[in-house]
Amino acid sequence: MYDRICTDLLSNDPLFGQILALCPFLEMFPPTGELPFNRYLLVSKKEHSILVAKQMGLGTASPNPELQATILIKDLSSLRPYLSFVNDPIDGCDLFVFDMGNVVVKNIHMLGKISRRWNLPKEEFKADYRKYDFALMDGTLEPEKYWDHVHTKFGIRVEGDPFGKEFNPTFNDEVVDLVKRLRKEGKRVVCGSNTIASHWDILERMGALALFDKAYASHEMGISKPSRQFFEHILDKEKGKAGTTYFVDDYEENIFMAAQMGLKCLFYADGVEQSSSEKLSEVFAL
């Protein structure tokens, strides 16, 4: 996803006005470099600009298919999945889907604690874990099997349930209050989370799952975000439609997929222009 748009369109071009309305902090091309170039998206109708932007590492978008930009602009909705700073309005939405970790609850990180407790090399352990985290969250790899692998790879026998022992989440009050408010207003509010069984048990005991009308866990579904099937599963179970469903998550990949499918989205993470709290306040009038 991209944090800012730049363009070489003339101000009298109708597309310029549309892009400016979408991105009030629009920059001219080439950008000043306030952000890393790979966080910029160039909107252009010029072949040379597209080529230069690709060489610089910018994303590219054009309404002209002959220019072979990364994104073909059919209408402004074509750009939405690629833009991190767009906070979709909630108008017309009757189903709200919230991620759990770093959204409803904070303080979810555990790998550093595990590496310190068991004297595992921190960066190597984290890199290794990332090769297996989706299998763990899909429920296709049992945690015990992963720790057997850790023993083989690092020569350290890890016993017990470190994933559960070092997982100590706390509630994020602004989101908890919002979930309660939406339900009080009669909205259907569910959770859709990438997680593992031991974490889900802890979340249930602390009352996090009871906040929702229904809570969907990746390890129980056998599917994790950002898979399209994850969202399709929830929409099917809820008898919901993408266009009237609102999704809140803190991972770009998840927002990108949901937006591509037509869900309205809020990327709940600090951005260039707004903090996560400011985004939430803007959309839900907190």
N, C-alpha and C positions, 0 to 999 in steps of 0.2 A: 504494500500500500504506500501511498505518497502523502507527505505532510503539506505540500504546497504546490500550486500550479504556476508555471511561467508560460509566456506566450510571445509570439512576434506578430500576432494579428493586429491590424489597424483598429483604432478605436471606433471607426464607423462600420466595422464588420459586425453583423448581427450576432455572430457567434461570440465575439468579444464581450458584448453586454451580458450574454447568458453565462459565460464563464466567470465574469466579474461578480455577478449575483451569487454564483455558487461558491466563489472563493474571494471574499472582499480584500484579502491580503495578497492579491494577484501580483506577480512580479513580471517584469519584461525579460525576454531572453537575450543574451545568456544571463542566468541568475547571478547574484552577487556572491553566492557561496556562503551565506549565513548558515545554511544547513549543508550536510553532505549532499553531493550531487545526486546520489541514488535515492534521495527522498523527494526530489523534484519530478514533476510530470510536465513535459512540454506539450502544449497544444498548438499545432501549426498546420499550415497548408503549403509549406515550402519544403521541397525535397532536400535542399542544402541544410536547412535548419534541423530536419529530422536526422540526417546523417551526422551532423556535428554533435547533436544531443546524444546520440547513441555512443559516439566516441567518448563523450564526457561521462557517460554512465547514467544519464537521465532516462526516465521512462518517456515514452513518446505516444502521442495520440493525435489522430487526424480524421476528418470526415472524408478524406480522399483515400480510397483503398489502394491506389496505385503507388502511394508513398511508402507502403509497408511499415507503417507505424505499429508499435506494440498493441495499441488499442484503436479499433475502428469506431469512430463516433457516429452512431446512427441517430442518437438523441442524447440528452444529458444523462439519462438513466444509464447509458452505457458506461459512464465514468464512475458512477456511485460506488461499485464494489472496490474500486482502486483508491478511494480517498479516505484517509484516516480521520480527517477533521470534520466530516459531515455528520451531523446529529439529526437523524431522521425524526420528523414529528410523529407523535403517537396517534394522530387523528385517524379514526376508523379502526383502530386495533382493539380486538376483543380477547386476544390471547397474548400473555407476556411470559417470555422464557428468560430466566436469569441463570447465568453461570454461578457456581458456588465459590470456588477458590479465588481469592483476590477480588471478589465482588461482594458476596454475602458475608464471607468470613475472610479475615486477614491472618497474618502470621502462620502461613501454611508451609513455609520452607523447612526442609528437614535434612537435606543431603549434607549440608555443612556440619550439622550436629552429629549425624551418623558417622561421617568421616573422622571427626574428632574423637568420638567415643571409642571407635574401633581401630584408630590409628591407620585409617586408609588414606592413601595419597589423594588429597582433596580434588584437584583438577582432573586427574586420571579417573577417579571414581565417578565424578559427575559426567565426564565424557562417556564412560562406559554405560552408566545408567540410562543416558539418553538413547542408546541403541535399543533399549528394552522397555522404555516407559510405555509405549503404545501397546505392546503385548501385555504388559501388566494391567493397563487400564481397560483393555479389551477383555480381560479375564482369560486370555489364552495361555498366559504364563503364570504359574503359581509363584508367589513370593519366595516360598521355600526353595524352588528350583533356581530362582535368581540368586539367592544367597549361596547355593551350591556352586553356581558359576563364579561368584565373587571369590569363594575359597580357592577355586581352581586358578583363577586369573591373578589374584593378589596374594595368595598363600595365607589368608587370614580367615579363620572360622568365625563367622558372625552367627550368633545364636539368638533365639527368641524372636520377637517381632519388632525390629527397629523402625519399620515404617509406621507402626502404630505408636510405639513408645515415644518417638521424637516428633510426633504430630500434635501440636498444641494450638489449634485455631482459636481465634477470638472473633466476636461479632463485629461487623462493620455497621455501625448504628445508622448511618444515613441510608444505606440500602435496605436494612432490616425495616426501618420505619416506612420506607417507600413500599415495600412488599405488603406490609400490613395495611397501608392506606389503599393500595390498589384493590386488595381483596375486600376491604370494607366498602369500597365503591362498587363492588359487584363484578369486578374483573376476574377472569380466570388466570391464575398466576402459578406457573410451574417452574421447577428447577431442571436444568439439563447440564450434567456435570461429568467431566472426565475424572475418574477416581478409582480407588481400589477398595476392596472389602473392609479392611481394617480402618481406613479413613471414614468410610461411609458409616460404620458402626459408631465411631466417635461423634460424627456429625449428628447422628440420630440421637445419641444420648444427651448431647448438649442442647437439643431442641431445634437444630437448624432445619431439619427436614419437615418438621411440623409447621414451619412458617408457610408452607406451600400447599396448594390444592393437591399436587402430585409432584413427586421427585423422581427424575429419571437418571440412573447411574450407568455409566459406560460399561462397567464390569458386569452388570446384570443384563444389559442390552446386547453385549458382545460387539459393540460398535462404539468408536470414540470420535470426537471432533478432531479435525474438520471434515470428516467424511460426510458426503451428501446424505448417506443412508441414516446417519445420526439424526439429522433434522427431519428427514422424511418419516422416520419412525415416530418421533414425537408428534408431528403434524397428523399422522395417521391415527395414533392413539387418541389424540385430542380432537380429532375431526376438525382440524383447523386448516386455514388457507394461508399460504405464504404472505399474501398481500395484506392480511389483517392480523399478522403476528409480529410482535416486537421482541427483539433479541438483544440482550445486554451481556457483554463478555469482555475480557481483558486481553485476549489474544487476537492479533491481526488476522492470522490464518482462519480463525473461526468466524470472525466478522466478514472476511472476504467471501467465504463460501456461502454464508447465510444471505449476504447481500446479493450475490450472484443468483441465488434461488428466488429472490424477490421479497425476502423478509425485510422489514424495517429494522434498523440497527443503531445501537450506540456503542462505540468503542470506549469502554470504561477504563481509560488509562490517561495519564497526563500527556497532553499534546503540546505543540509549539505555542498555540494561542490560548488554550484553556486547560485547566486541571480537570481531573476526572470528576471532582465534585462540582465544578462549574458546568461541565457538560450535563451532568445529571440534573442540576438545578434548572438549566435552560430548558431541557426537554420536558421535565415533569413539574415545572413551576413550583419548586420547593421553596 
